[in-house]
Amino acid sequence: MEILKISTAQFENRSGDKAYNLSIIDKLSQRAALDGARVIAFHECSVTGYTFARNLSKEQLLNVAELIPEGESVCKLMALSRKNNIVILAGLFEKDKDDNLFKAYVCVDKNGLVAKYRKLHPFINPHLTPGNQYCVFDLLGWKCGILICYDNNIIENVRATKLLGADIIFMPHVTMCTPSSRPGAGFVDPLLWENRENDPTSLRIEFDGMKGRDWLMKWLPARAYDNAAYVVFSNPIGMDDDQLKNGCSMIIDPYGDIIAECRILGDDVVTATIAAEKLAQAGGYRYLKARRPDLYRNIIGQTHVPEQKVIWMNDNQ
């Protein structure tokens, strides 16, 4: 296992405009490659856009979704990987040959599809089918895993992915700046985004407070720390349909420390060097070795009927 340079990106995607979104993926992939990165990760549904899908019928969503790996967008991602000499991870809506729909995230390199993951807990549209397996794969000498957005809030998913061998977990999101029962949550006024050049301070206060980054810091570093894993978090910035997102794409090391983060109010990419030695030096490595599954095997595995619907909050609810 060698030292590896990884990039994470943020950008303002356009709903349903795959050609535009892929052009930004191309541009940011070039930047990352020039910085020496061998891998770049983009956010959930970075190819297609995300929030607009809450209002789509099944027929409309099928028109947006693609087969994987033969779909046009995944083929384009492979071409971009070859062109820019960098591994690319990006998200889109997937359909299978029976018209089942999934929230997918792919890893491609110049030779083709490396890995595909289907979100375990999709909720943006009722016609989406949950994935049913974890995803751990080899990439440039490292064991990697993928968990999409809400999947990471169920802590068992992160621990299971680590126990399956992942030392790097890619965590693509479309998150923050939405209402919730937690104190301080809520939408951020799109007018602040439109006026960001004249008044970046007011927007940054909203983005960095409890509506955004402060909430993220309550839990995301802990996923890395507890599991002695590198976390590659990707999130859009700007308008996603009618909702404003705050970016903060970042890479976190096994100590729970942020080693790279997008901090500009616009499209951006940052790069970090990850090293295997931290995996065994971090506290989480010792905690994993000290586990006592005999105490909680039957507790963790007890019969449970998962809640199928997660409320997506918007102005109409």
C-alpha positions as protocol buffer text, in pm:
chain_id: "A"
residue {
  index: 1
  type: MET
  ca { x: 0 y: 0 z: 0 }
}
residue {
  index: 2
  type: GLU
  ca { x: 158 y: 325 z: -114 }
}
residue {
  index: 3
  type: ILE
  ca { x: 109 y: 695 z: -54 }
}
residue {
  index: 4
  type: LEU
  ca { x: -182 y: 818 z: -265 }
}
residue {
  index: 5
  type: LYS
  ca { x: -297 y: 1166 z: -366 }
}
residue {
  index: 6
  type: ILE
  ca { x: -677 y: 1201 z: -375 }
}
residue {
  index: 7
  type: SER
  ca { x: -893 y: 1498 z: -467 }
}
residue {
  index: 8
  type: THR
  ca { x: -1246 y: 1585 z: -369 }
}
residue {
  index: 9
  type: ALA
  ca { x: -1456 y: 1840 z: -556 }
}
residue {
  index: 10
  type: GLN
  ca { x: -1756 y: 2065 z: -518 }
}
residue {
  index: 11
  type: PHE
  ca { x: -1954 y: 2233 z: -795 }
}
residue {
  index: 12
  type: GLU
  ca { x: -2293 y: 2382 z: -873 }
}
residue {
  index: 13
  type: ASN
  ca { x: -2467 y: 2118 z: -1084 }
}
residue {
  index: 14
  type: ARG
  ca { x: -2755 y: 2182 z: -1322 }
}
residue {
  index: 15
  type: SER
  ca { x: -3069 y: 1972 z: -1284 }
}
residue {
  index: 16
  type: GLY
  ca { x: -3094 y: 1713 z: -1560 }
}
residue {
  index: 17
  type: ASP
  ca { x: -2817 y: 1875 z: -1766 }
}
residue {
  index: 18
  type: LYS
  ca { x: -2573 y: 1586 z: -1796 }
}
residue {
  index: 19
  type: ALA
  ca { x: -2364 y: 1751 z: -2069 }
}
residue {
  index: 20
  type: TYR
  ca { x: -2296 y: 2057 z: -1853 }
}
residue {
  index: 21
  type: ASN
  ca { x: -2229 y: 1857 z: -1538 }
}
residue {
  index: 22
  type: LEU
  ca { x: -1989 y: 1626 z: -1723 }
}
residue {
  index: 23
  type: SER
  ca { x: -1809 y: 1931 z: -1862 }
}
residue {
  index: 24
  type: ILE
  ca { x: -1745 y: 2054 z: -1507 }
}
residue {
  index: 25
  type: ILE
  ca { x: -1636 y: 1705 z: -1401 }
}
residue {
  index: 26
  type: ASP
  ca { x: -1391 y: 1717 z: -1693 }
}
residue {
  index: 27
  type: LYS
  ca { x: -1256 y: 2058 z: -1594 }
}
residue {
  index: 28
  type: LEU
  ca { x: -1211 y: 1974 z: -1226 }
}
residue {
  index: 29
  type: SER
  ca { x: -1060 y: 1634 z: -1308 }
}
residue {
  index: 30
  type: GLN
  ca { x: -798 y: 1811 z: -1520 }
}
residue {
  index: 31
  type: ARG
  ca { x: -717 y: 2043 z: -1229 }
}
residue {
  index: 32
  type: ALA
  ca { x: -682 y: 1753 z: -989 }
}
residue {
  index: 33
  type: ALA
  ca { x: -457 y: 1558 z: -1226 }
}
residue {
  index: 34
  type: LEU
  ca { x: -233 y: 1862 z: -1273 }
}
residue {
  index: 35
  type: ASP
  ca { x: -203 y: 1874 z: -893 }
}
residue {
  index: 36
  type: GLY
  ca { x: -77 y: 1517 z: -893 }
}
residue {
  index: 37
  type: ALA
  ca { x: -397 y: 1345 z: -780 }
}
residue {
  index: 38
  type: ARG
  ca { x: -463 y: 994 z: -905 }
}
residue {
  index: 39
  type: VAL
  ca { x: -826 y: 989 z: -791 }
}
residue {
  index: 40
  type: ILE
  ca { x: -1105 y: 1248 z: -777 }
}
residue {
  index: 41
  type: ALA
  ca { x: -1447 y: 1213 z: -613 }
}
residue {
  index: 42
  type: PHE
  ca { x: -1763 y: 1409 z: -692 }
}
residue {
  index: 43
  type: HIS
  ca { x: -2093 y: 1440 z: -507 }
}
residue {
  index: 44
  type: GLU
  ca { x: -2407 y: 1227 z: -509 }
}
residue {
  index: 45
  type: CYS
  ca { x: -2588 y: 1250 z: -845 }
}
residue {
  index: 46
  type: SER
  ca { x: -2319 y: 1485 z: -970 }
}
residue {
  index: 47
  type: VAL
  ca { x: -2388 y: 1377 z: -1328 }
}
residue {
  index: 48
  type: THR
  ca { x: -2764 y: 1424 z: -1321 }
}
residue {
  index: 49
  type: GLY
  ca { x: -2846 y: 1667 z: -1041 }
}
residue {
  index: 50
  type: TYR
  ca { x: -3037 y: 1552 z: -735 }
}
residue {
  index: 51
  type: THR
  ca { x: -3309 y: 1755 z: -566 }
}
residue {
  index: 52
  type: PHE
  ca { x: -3518 y: 1806 z: -882 }
}
residue {
  index: 53
  type: ALA
  ca { x: -3585 y: 1430 z: -885 }
}
residue {
  index: 54
  type: ARG
  ca { x: -3824 y: 1456 z: -590 }
}
residue {
  index: 55
  type: ASN
  ca { x: -4093 y: 1579 z: -830 }
}
residue {
  index: 56
  type: LEU
  ca { x: -4039 y: 1327 z: -1113 }
}
residue {
  index: 57
  type: SER
  ca { x: -4277 y: 1049 z: -1210 }
}
residue {
  index: 58
  type: LYS
  ca { x: -4135 y: 702 z: -1263 }
}
residue {
  index: 59
  type: GLU
  ca { x: -4143 y: 754 z: -1640 }
}
residue {
  index: 60
  type: GLN
  ca { x: -3959 y: 1085 z: -1607 }
}
residue {
  index: 61
  type: LEU
  ca { x: -3700 y: 934 z: -1375 }
}
residue {
  index: 62
  type: LEU
  ca { x: -3648 y: 643 z: -1615 }
}
residue {
  index: 63
  type: ASN
  ca { x: -3571 y: 899 z: -1885 }
}
residue {
  index: 64
  type: VAL
  ca { x: -3304 y: 1054 z: -1662 }
}
residue {
  index: 65
  type: ALA
  ca { x: -3159 y: 723 z: -1540 }
}
residue {
  index: 66
  type: GLU
  ca { x: -2911 y: 512 z: -1736 }
}
residue {
  index: 67
  type: LEU
  ca { x: -2791 y: 155 z: -1758 }
}
residue {
  index: 68
  type: ILE
  ca { x: -2453 y: 93 z: -1597 }
}
residue {
  index: 69
  type: PRO
  ca { x: -2191 y: 46 z: -1735 }
}
residue {
  index: 70
  type: GLU
  ca { x: -2314 y: 80 z: -2094 }
}
residue {
  index: 71
  type: GLY
  ca { x: -2500 y: 409 z: -2042 }
}
residue {
  index: 72
  type: GLU
  ca { x: -2379 y: 721 z: -2219 }
}
residue {
  index: 73
  type: SER
  ca { x: -2273 y: 909 z: -1906 }
}
residue {
  index: 74
  type: VAL
  ca { x: -2064 y: 626 z: -1761 }
}
residue {
  index: 75
  type: CYS
  ca { x: -1898 y: 579 z: -2098 }
}
residue {
  index: 76
  type: LYS
  ca { x: -1823 y: 952 z: -2097 }
}
residue {
  index: 77
  type: LEU
  ca { x: -1674 y: 928 z: -1747 }
}
residue {
  index: 78
  type: MET
  ca { x: -1448 y: 648 z: -1869 }
}
residue {
  index: 79
  type: ALA
  ca { x: -1338 y: 867 z: -2160 }
}
residue {
  index: 80
  type: LEU
  ca { x: -1266 y: 1155 z: -1922 }
}
residue {
  index: 81
  type: SER
  ca { x: -1063 y: 921 z: -1702 }
}
residue {
  index: 82
  type: ARG
  ca { x: -851 y: 823 z: -2002 }
}
residue {
  index: 83
  type: LYS
  ca { x: -821 y: 1181 z: -2123 }
}
residue {
  index: 84
  type: ASN
  ca { x: -715 y: 1324 z: -1787 }
}
residue {
  index: 85
  type: ASN
  ca { x: -529 y: 1016 z: -1656 }
}
residue {
  index: 86
  type: ILE
  ca { x: -722 y: 1009 z: -1329 }
}
residue {
  index: 87
  type: VAL
  ca { x: -969 y: 773 z: -1159 }
}
residue {
  index: 88
  type: ILE
  ca { x: -1314 y: 936 z: -1135 }
}
residue {
  index: 89
  type: LEU
  ca { x: -1596 y: 868 z: -888 }
}
residue {
  index: 90
  type: ALA
  ca { x: -1934 y: 1025 z: -963 }
}
residue {
  index: 91
  type: GLY
  ca { x: -2304 y: 967 z: -908 }
}
residue {
  index: 92
  type: LEU
  ca { x: -2617 y: 931 z: -1119 }
}
residue {
  index: 93
  type: PHE
  ca { x: -2958 y: 764 z: -1133 }
}
residue {
  index: 94
  type: GLU
  ca { x: -2942 y: 407 z: -1258 }
}
residue {
  index: 95
  type: LYS
  ca { x: -3203 y: 185 z: -1421 }
}
residue {
  index: 96
  type: ASP
  ca { x: -3180 y: -186 z: -1490 }
}
residue {
  index: 97
  type: LYS
  ca { x: -3333 y: -380 z: -1778 }
}
residue {
  index: 98
  type: ASP
  ca { x: -3648 y: -440 z: -1574 }
}
residue {
  index: 99
  type: ASP
  ca { x: -3697 y: -65 z: -1516 }
}
residue {
  index: 100
  type: ASN
  ca { x: -3599 y: -79 z: -1151 }
}
residue {
  index: 101
  type: LEU
  ca { x: -3445 y: 251 z: -1040 }
}
residue {
  index: 102
  type: PHE
  ca { x: -3148 y: 308 z: -812 }
}
residue {
  index: 103
  type: LYS
  ca { x: -2929 y: 585 z: -678 }
}
residue {
  index: 104
  type: ALA
  ca { x: -2586 y: 479 z: -801 }
}
residue {
  index: 105
  type: TYR
  ca { x: -2225 y: 587 z: -759 }
}
residue {
  index: 106
  type: VAL
  ca { x: -1950 y: 459 z: -984 }
}
residue {
  index: 107
  type: CYS
  ca { x: -1574 y: 442 z: -986 }
}
residue {
  index: 108
  type: VAL
  ca { x: -1415 y: 432 z: -1332 }
}
residue {
  index: 109
  type: ASP
  ca { x: -1063 y: 435 z: -1466 }
}
residue {
  index: 110
  type: LYS
  ca { x: -917 y: 439 z: -1815 }
}
residue {
  index: 111
  type: ASN
  ca { x: -993 y: 67 z: -1856 }
}
residue {
  index: 112
  type: GLY
  ca { x: -1360 y: 81 z: -1757 }
}
residue {
  index: 113
  type: LEU
  ca { x: -1584 y: 31 z: -1455 }
}
residue {
  index: 114
  type: VAL
  ca { x: -1397 y: -39 z: -1133 }
}
residue {
  index: 115
  type: ALA
  ca { x: -1691 y: -43 z: -889 }
}
residue {
  index: 116
  type: LYS
  ca { x: -2061 y: 39 z: -866 }
}
residue {
  index: 117
  type: TYR
  ca { x: -2262 y: 103 z: -550 }
}
residue {
  index: 118
  type: ARG
  ca { x: -2635 y: 147 z: -499 }
}
residue {
  index: 119
  type: LYS
  ca { x: -2755 y: 367 z: -214 }
}
residue {
  index: 120
  type: LEU
  ca { x: -2897 y: 160 z: 72 }
}
residue {
  index: 121
  type: HIS
  ca { x: -3131 y: 432 z: 200 }
}
residue {
  index: 122
  type: PRO
  ca { x: -3269 y: 633 z: -95 }
}
residue {
  index: 123
  type: PHE
  ca { x: -3557 y: 868 z: -28 }
}
residue {
  index: 124
  type: ILE
  ca { x: -3559 y: 1155 z: -275 }
}
residue {
  index: 125
  type: ASN
  ca { x: -3814 y: 974 z: -493 }
}
residue {
  index: 126
  type: PRO
  ca { x: -4053 y: 688 z: -397 }
}
residue {
  index: 127
  type: HIS
  ca { x: -3975 y: 498 z: -718 }
}
residue {
  index: 128
  type: LEU
  ca { x: -3614 y: 433 z: -614 }
}
residue {
  index: 129
  type: THR
  ca { x: -3518 y: 82 z: -504 }
}
residue {
  index: 130
  type: PRO
  ca { x: -3275 y: 45 z: -210 }
}
residue {
  index: 131
  type: GLY
  ca { x: -2943 y: -123 z: -273 }
}
residue {
  index: 132
  type: ASN
  ca { x: -2883 y: -450 z: -89 }
}
residue {
  index: 133
  type: GLN
  ca { x: -2508 y: -489 z: -50 }
}
residue {
  index: 134
  type: TYR
  ca { x: -2193 y: -312 z: 61 }
}
residue {
  index: 135
  type: CYS
  ca { x: -1920 y: -221 z: -183 }
}
residue {
  index: 136
  type: VAL
  ca { x: -1549 y: -273 z: -111 }
}
residue {
  index: 137
  type: PHE
  ca { x: -1297 y: -277 z: -395 }
}
residue {
  index: 138
  type: ASP
  ca { x: -927 y: -252 z: -477 }
}
residue {
  index: 139
  type: LEU
  ca { x: -800 y: 79 z: -610 }
}
residue {
  index: 140
  type: LEU
  ca { x: -434 y: 162 z: -673 }
}
residue {
  index: 141
  type: GLY
  ca { x: -317 y: -65 z: -393 }
}
residue {
  index: 142
  type: TRP
  ca { x: -581 y: 48 z: -144 }
}
residue {
  index: 143
  type: LYS
  ca { x: -906 y: -110 z: -21 }
}
residue {
  index: 144
  type: CYS
  ca { x: -1190 y: 136 z: -73 }
}
residue {
  index: 145
  type: GLY
  ca { x: -1560 y: 151 z: 7 }
}
residue {
  index: 146
  type: ILE
  ca { x: -1855 y: 371 z: -90 }
}
residue {
  index: 147
  type: LEU
  ca { x: -2153 y: 490 z: 116 }
}
residue {
  index: 148
  type: ILE
  ca { x: -2392 y: 753 z: -20 }
}
residue {
  index: 149
  type: CYS
  ca { x: -2519 y: 1039 z: 199 }
}
residue {
  index: 150
  type: TYR
  ca { x: -2787 y: 904 z: 439 }
}
residue {
  index: 151
  type: ASP
  ca { x: -2614 y: 564 z: 442 }
}
residue {
  index: 152
  type: ASN
  ca { x: -2340 y: 724 z: 653 }
}
residue {
  index: 153
  type: ASN
  ca { x: -2585 y: 835 z: 922 }
}
residue {
  index: 154
  type: ILE
  ca { x: -2655 y: 469 z: 1004 }
}
residue {
  index: 155
  type: ILE
  ca { x: -2330 y: 400 z: 1183 }
}
residue {
  index: 156
  type: GLU
  ca { x: -2349 y: 24 z: 1130 }
}
residue {
  index: 157
  type: ASN
  ca { x: -2301 y: 83 z: 757 }
}
residue {
  index: 158
  type: VAL
  ca { x: -1971 y: 260 z: 814 }
}
residue {
  index: 159
  type: ARG
  ca { x: -1844 y: -2 z: 1058 }
}
residue {
  index: 160
  type: ALA
  ca { x: -1948 y: -286 z: 825 }
}
residue {
  index: 161
  type: THR
  ca { x: -1768 y: -124 z: 533 }
}
residue {
  index: 162
  type: LYS
  ca { x: -1454 y: -89 z: 745 }
}
residue {
  index: 163
  type: LEU
  ca { x: -1477 y: -449 z: 868 }
}
residue {
  index: 164
  type: LEU
  ca { x: -1501 y: -563 z: 508 }
}
residue {
  index: 165
  type: GLY
  ca { x: -1158 y: -409 z: 461 }
}
residue {
  index: 166
  type: ALA
  ca { x: -1207 y: -50 z: 345 }
}
residue {
  index: 167
  type: ASP
  ca { x: -935 y: 192 z: 454 }
}
residue {
  index: 168
  type: ILE
  ca { x: -1072 y: 472 z: 234 }
}
residue {
  index: 169
  type: ILE
  ca { x: -1448 y: 537 z: 237 }
}
residue {
  index: 170
  type: PHE
  ca { x: -1589 y: 765 z: -30 }
}
residue {
  index: 171
  type: MET
  ca { x: -1893 y: 949 z: 109 }
}
residue {
  index: 172
  type: PRO
  ca { x: -2069 y: 1144 z: -169 }
}
residue {
  index: 173
  type: HIS
  ca { x: -2350 y: 1365 z: -38 }
}
residue {
  index: 174
  type: VAL
  ca { x: -2611 y: 1624 z: -119 }
}
residue {
  index: 175
  type: THR
  ca { x: -2662 y: 1754 z: 231 }
}
residue {
  index: 176
  type: MET
  ca { x: -2692 y: 2044 z: 478 }
}
residue {
  index: 177
  type: CYS
  ca { x: -2902 y: 2360 z: 460 }
}
residue {
  index: 178
  type: THR
  ca { x: -3238 y: 2183 z: 490 }
}
residue {
  index: 179
  type: PRO
  ca { x: -3496 y: 2181 z: 771 }
}
residue {
  index: 180
  type: SER
  ca { x: -3469 y: 1924 z: 1048 }
}
residue {
  index: 181
  type: SER
  ca { x: -3587 y: 1868 z: 1403 }
}
residue {
  index: 182
  type: ARG
  ca { x: -3237 y: 1949 z: 1529 }
}
residue {
  index: 183
  type: PRO
  ca { x: -3182 y: 2301 z: 1665 }
}
residue {
  index: 184
  type: GLY
  ca { x: -3042 y: 2552 z: 1421 }
}
residue {
  index: 185
  type: ALA
  ca { x: -3130 y: 2365 z: 1101 }
}
residue {
  index: 186
  type: GLY
  ca { x: -3305 y: 2521 z: 803 }
}
residue {
  index: 187
  type: PHE
  ca { x: -3284 y: 2646 z: 446 }
}
residue {
  index: 188
  type: VAL
  ca { x: -3038 y: 2917 z: 345 }
}
residue {
  index: 189
  type: ASP
  ca { x: -3186 y: 3205 z: 145 }
}
residue {
  index: 190
  type: PRO
  ca { x: -3089 y: 3171 z: -226 }
}
residue {
  index: 191
  type: LEU
  ca { x: -3057 y: 3551 z: -241 }
}
residue {
  index: 192
  type: LEU
  ca { x: -2743 y: 3522 z: -31 }
}
residue {
  index: 193
  type: TRP
  ca { x: -2591 y: 3302 z: -303 }
}
residue {
  index: 194
  type: GLU
  ca { x: -2686 y: 3548 z: -575 }
}
residue {
  index: 195
  type: ASN
  ca { x: -2521 y: 3828 z: -375 }
}
residue {
  index: 196
  type: ARG
  ca { x: -2214 y: 3628 z: -268 }
}
residue {
  index: 197
  type: GLU
  ca { x: -1962 y: 3849 z: -448 }
}
residue {
  index: 198
  type: ASN
  ca { x: -2088 y: 4165 z: -279 }
}
residue {
  index: 199
  type: ASP
  ca { x: -2152 y: 4007 z: 60 }
}
residue {
  index: 200
  type: PRO
  ca { x: -1966 y: 3679 z: 114 }
}
residue {
  index: 201
  type: THR
  ca { x: -1972 y: 3724 z: 491 }
}
residue {
  index: 202
  type: SER
  ca { x: -2347 y: 3680 z: 538 }
}
residue {
  index: 203
  type: LEU
  ca { x: -2346 y: 3368 z: 322 }
}
residue {
  index: 204
  type: ARG
  ca { x: -2044 y: 3221 z: 499 }
}
residue {
  index: 205
  type: ILE
  ca { x: -2211 y: 3272 z: 839 }
}
residue {
  index: 206
  type: GLU
  ca { x: -2507 y: 3064 z: 720 }
}
residue {
  index: 207
  type: PHE
  ca { x: -2293 y: 2802 z: 547 }
}
residue {
  index: 208
  type: ASP
  ca { x: -2059 y: 2754 z: 843 }
}
residue {
  index: 209
  type: GLY
  ca { x: -2320 y: 2764 z: 1119 }
}
residue {
  index: 210
  type: MET
  ca { x: -2563 y: 2500 z: 1243 }
}
residue {
  index: 211
  type: LYS
  ca { x: -2746 y: 2493 z: 911 }
}
residue {
  index: 212
  type: GLY
  ca { x: -2428 y: 2367 z: 752 }
}
residue {
  index: 213
  type: ARG
  ca { x: -2072 y: 2293 z: 849 }
}
residue {
  index: 214
  type: ASP
  ca { x: -2114 y: 2307 z: 1228 }
}
residue {
  index: 215
  type: TRP
  ca { x: -2368 y: 2025 z: 1202 }
}
residue {
  index: 216
  type: LEU
  ca { x: -2136 y: 1823 z: 976 }
}
residue {
  index: 217
  type: MET
  ca { x: -1858 y: 1855 z: 1231 }
}
residue {
  index: 218
  type: LYS
  ca { x: -2076 y: 1690 z: 1496 }
}
residue {
  index: 219
  type: TRP
  ca { x: -2052 y: 1352 z: 1326 }
}
residue {
  index: 220
  type: LEU
  ca { x: -1843 y: 1325 z: 1009 }
}
residue {
  index: 221
  type: PRO
  ca { x: -1493 y: 1330 z: 1171 }
}
residue {
  index: 222
  type: ALA
  ca { x: -1614 y: 1066 z: 1417 }
}
residue {
  index: 223
  type: ARG
  ca { x: -1685 y: 824 z: 1131 }
}
residue {
  index: 224
  type: ALA
  ca { x: -1320 y: 848 z: 1031 }
}
residue {
  index: 225
  type: TYR
  ca { x: -1182 y: 843 z: 1385 }
}
residue {
  index: 226
  type: ASP
  ca { x: -1388 y: 554 z: 1520 }
}
residue {
  index: 227
  type: ASN
  ca { x: -1312 y: 335 z: 1219 }
}
residue {
  index: 228
  type: ALA
  ca { x: -948 y: 432 z: 1156 }
}
residue {
  index: 229
  type: ALA
  ca { x: -1033 y: 515 z: 797 }
}
residue {
  index: 230
  type: TYR
  ca { x: -980 y: 797 z: 551 }
}
residue {
  index: 231
  type: VAL
  ca { x: -1308 y: 967 z: 462 }
}
residue {
  index: 232
  type: VAL
  ca { x: -1352 y: 1143 z: 128 }
}
residue {
  index: 233
  type: PHE
  ca { x: -1660 y: 1365 z: 159 }
}
residue {
  index: 234
  type: SER
  ca { x: -1801 y: 1535 z: -151 }
}
residue {
  index: 235
  type: ASN
  ca { x: -2095 y: 1778 z: -159 }
}
residue {
  index: 236
  type: PRO
  ca { x: -2234 y: 2028 z: -411 }
}
residue {
  index: 237
  type: ILE
  ca { x: -2222 y: 2403 z: -366 }
}
residue {
  index: 238
  type: GLY
  ca { x: -2476 y: 2653 z: -492 }
}
residue {
  index: 239
  type: MET
  ca { x: -2829 y: 2588 z: -615 }
}
residue {
  index: 240
  type: ASP
  ca { x: -2944 y: 2229 z: -653 }
}
residue {
  index: 241
  type: ASP
  ca { x: -3290 y: 2280 z: -801 }
}
residue {
  index: 242
  type: ASP
  ca { x: -3448 y: 2529 z: -557 }
}
residue {
  index: 243
  type: GLN
  ca { x: -3228 y: 2443 z: -258 }
}
residue {
  index: 244
  type: LEU
  ca { x: -2895 y: 2600 z: -173 }
}
residue {
  index: 245
  type: LYS
  ca { x: -2604 y: 2374 z: -71 }
}
residue {
  index: 246
  type: ASN
  ca { x: -2283 y: 2476 z: 101 }
}
residue {
  index: 247
  type: GLY
  ca { x: -2011 y: 2251 z: -37 }
}
residue {
  index: 248
  type: CYS
  ca { x: -1739 y: 2192 z: 228 }
}
residue {
  index: 249
  type: SER
  ca { x: -1607 y: 1893 z: 35 }
}
residue {
  index: 250
  type: MET
  ca { x: -1323 y: 1756 z: 247 }
}
residue {
  index: 251
  type: ILE
  ca { x: -1084 y: 1473 z: 316 }
}
residue {
  index: 252
  type: ILE
  ca { x: -1049 y: 1351 z: 675 }
}
residue {
  index: 253
  type: ASP
  ca { x: -770 y: 1128 z: 802 }
}
residue {
  index: 254
  type: PRO
  ca { x: -797 y: 837 z: 1051 }
}
residue {
  index: 255
  type: TYR
  ca { x: -731 y: 1076 z: 1339 }
}
residue {
  index: 256
  type: GLY
  ca { x: -1048 y: 1264 z: 1250 }
}
residue {
  index: 257
  type: ASP
  ca { x: -846 y: 1563 z: 1127 }
}
residue {
  index: 258
  type: ILE
  ca { x: -943 y: 1754 z: 812 }
}
residue {
  index: 259
  type: ILE
  ca { x: -643 y: 1743 z: 578 }
}
residue {
  index: 260
  type: ALA
  ca { x: -805 y: 1919 z: 281 }
}
residue {
  index: 261
  type: GLU
  ca { x: -1126 y: 2118 z: 238 }
}
residue {
  index: 262
  type: CYS
  ca { x: -1296 y: 2326 z: -31 }
}
residue {
  index: 263
  type: ARG
  ca { x: -1354 y: 2670 z: 119 }
}
residue {
  index: 264
  type: ILE
  ca { x: -1428 y: 2901 z: -174 }
}
residue {
  index: 265
  type: LEU
  ca { x: -1784 y: 3002 z: -262 }
}
residue {
  index: 266
  type: GLY
  ca { x: -1785 y: 2830 z: -599 }
}
residue {
  index: 267
  type: ASP
  ca { x: -1665 y: 2531 z: -797 }
}
residue {
  index: 268
  type: ASP
  ca { x: -1346 y: 2395 z: -642 }
}
residue {
  index: 269
  type: VAL
  ca { x: -1120 y: 2095 z: -598 }
}
residue {
  index: 270
  type: VAL
  ca { x: -872 y: 2015 z: -319 }
}
residue {
  index: 271
  type: THR
  ca { x: -610 y: 1743 z: -290 }
}
residue {
  index: 272
  type: ALA
  ca { x: -457 y: 1554 z: 1 }
}
residue {
  index: 273
  type: THR
  ca { x: -186 y: 1292 z: 35 }
}
residue {
  index: 274
  type: ILE
  ca { x: -291 y: 986 z: 229 }
}
residue {
  index: 275
  type: ALA
  ca { x: -46 y: 747 z: 391 }
}
residue {
  index: 276
  type: ALA
  ca { x: -98 y: 395 z: 518 }
}
residue {
  index: 277
  type: GLU
  ca { x: 98 y: 449 z: 840 }
}
residue {
  index: 278
  type: LYS
  ca { x: -184 y: 657 z: 989 }
}
residue {
  index: 279
  type: LEU
  ca { x: -425 y: 363 z: 966 }
}
residue {
  index: 280
  type: ALA
  ca { x: -246 y: 170 z: 1241 }
}
residue {
  index: 281
  type: GLN
  ca { x: -141 y: 474 z: 1444 }
}
residue {
  index: 282
  type: ALA
  ca { x: -494 y: 608 z: 1491 }
}
residue {
  index: 283
  type: GLY
  ca { x: -695 y: 528 z: 1801 }
}
residue {
  index: 284
  type: GLY
  ca { x: -969 y: 362 z: 1599 }
}
residue {
  index: 285
  type: TYR
  ca { x: -727 y: 88 z: 1497 }
}
residue {
  index: 286
  type: ARG
  ca { x: -690 y: -15 z: 1860 }
}
residue {
  index: 287
  type: TYR
  ca { x: -1063 y: 10 z: 1921 }
}
residue {
  index: 288
  type: LEU
  ca { x: -1135 y: -222 z: 1628 }
}
residue {
  index: 289
  type: LYS
  ca { x: -889 y: -476 z: 1768 }
}
residue {
  index: 290
  type: ALA
  ca { x: -1052 y: -452 z: 2113 }
}
residue {
  index: 291
  type: ARG
  ca { x: -1406 y: -531 z: 1995 }
}
residue {
  index: 292
  type: ARG
  ca { x: -1609 y: -795 z: 2185 }
}
residue {
  index: 293
  type: PRO
  ca { x: -1868 y: -920 z: 1933 }
}
residue {
  index: 294
  type: ASP
  ca { x: -1966 y: -1197 z: 2175 }
}
residue {
  index: 295
  type: LEU
  ca { x: -2130 y: -925 z: 2388 }
}
residue {
  index: 296
  type: TYR
  ca { x: -2340 y: -759 z: 2120 }
}
residue {
  index: 297
  type: ARG
  ca { x: -2367 y: -995 z: 1824 }
}
residue {
  index: 298
  type: ASN
  ca { x: -2729 y: -1076 z: 1906 }
}
residue {
  index: 299
  type: ILE
  ca { x: -2809 y: -715 z: 1995 }
}
residue {
  index: 300
  type: ILE
  ca { x: -2682 y: -568 z: 1670 }
}
residue {
  index: 301
  type: GLY
  ca { x: -2840 y: -852 z: 1473 }
}
residue {
  index: 302
  type: GLN
  ca { x: -3176 y: -858 z: 1647 }
}
residue {
  index: 303
  type: THR
  ca { x: -3493 y: -861 z: 1439 }
}
residue {
  index: 304
  type: HIS
  ca { x: -3576 y: -515 z: 1317 }
}
residue {
  index: 305
  type: VAL
  ca { x: -3812 y: -373 z: 1057 }
}
residue {
  index: 306
  type: PRO
  ca { x: -3643 y: -65 z: 909 }
}
residue {
  index: 307
  type: GLU
  ca { x: -3842 y: 250 z: 855 }
}
residue {
  index: 308
  type: GLN
  ca { x: -3888 y: 270 z: 480 }
}
residue {
  index: 309
  type: LYS
  ca { x: -3967 y: 638 z: 441 }
}
residue {
  index: 310
  type: VAL
  ca { x: -3746 y: 928 z: 533 }
}
residue {
  index: 311
  type: ILE
  ca { x: -3928 y: 1259 z: 514 }
}
residue {
  index: 312
  type: TRP
  ca { x: -3773 y: 1493 z: 258 }
}
residue {
  index: 313
  type: MET
  ca { x: -3849 y: 1839 z: 383 }
}
residue {
  index: 314
  type: ASN
  ca { x: -3919 y: 2122 z: 144 }
}
residue {
  index: 315
  type: ASP
  ca { x: -4127 y: 2437 z: 128 }
}
residue {
  index: 316
  type: ASN
  ca { x: -4447 y: 2237 z: 68 }
}
residue {
  index: 317
  type: GLN
  ca { x: -4424 y: 2025 z: 382 }
}
